[in-house]
Amino acid sequence: MTKFKIILLSGCVLLMVIIYFMFLHPYSITGSKNYDNAKNIHAGITKDSMIKIMGKPDKIIKDNFSIYQADSGSVYYYDLGFASADGINVIVDSTNHVKMVIRE
């Protein structure tokens, strides 16, 4: 094989690996579903309804979020998959209602 063919073949393999991780890997498929499901979440729905729509969160953070609300609450984090800058944060207040959805 010539040097050009080896470089071309290596480039094709690298491109296929990137496409796999961006679109076909189960982690990316879950991230895509999280993004689509987050469109159905809005302020005021109950935490149980939100979890039925979104599924199990990747992370739950319990703290006082004075930037977003006056009282204590929790942030439910959903990852968006490979190469995403950030995920989806659903802020639930102490009354177990969604206060805010942050989609980045």
ZAVEX-216355 format. One record per residue (C-alpha): x, y, z; residue in one letter. Coordinates in steps of 0.2 Angstrom, whole numbers, plus 5000, padded with zeros to 4 digits. Each point is the difference from the previous one (the first is absolute). Layout:
# residues N
XYZA/...
***
This chain:
# residues 104
500050005000M/500650174996T/500150135014K/498550104993F/498949845001K/500549975018I/499750195005I/498349994991L/499549835008L/500550075017S/499050164997G/498549894995C/500149895016V/500250165011L/498550084992L/498949845003M/500649995018V/499550185003I/498349974991I/499749855011Y/500350105016F/499050154995M/498449914993F/500049815003L/500849975017H/498649965014P/500750155010Y/499650124986S/498349924996I/499550035018T/500650184999G/499050034985S/498449935008K/500450115016N/500050154988Y/498449954992D/499149965016N/500650165008A/498950104988K/498549935010N/500650065017I/499450175006H/499950095016A/498649955011G/499949814997I/500349885014T/501749915003K/499149834997D/499350064983S/501750074995M/500949835005I/498749904990K/500450114984I/501950015002M/500449845009G/501349985014K/501250155001P/501949984998D/500350105015K/499050085014I/500650155010I/499250065016K/500450175005D/499450185002N/499950084983F/499850185004S/500450054982I/498549914994Y/498750005014Q/499850065018A/499849835009D/501049845000S/499849884986G/500849874989S/500850004983V/499749854989Y/501449994987Y/499849914983Y/501549974989D/499950034981L/501349884995G/501650014991F/500850174996A/498650105008S/500650155009A/498749985014D/498449915005G/498350035005I/499750075018N/498249985007V/499850105016I/498749935012V/499550115015D/499649945017S/498149974995T/500649874988N/499550114985H/501150044985V/500650185002K/501150024985M/500749904986V/501850054993I/500449934983R/501750044995E/
***
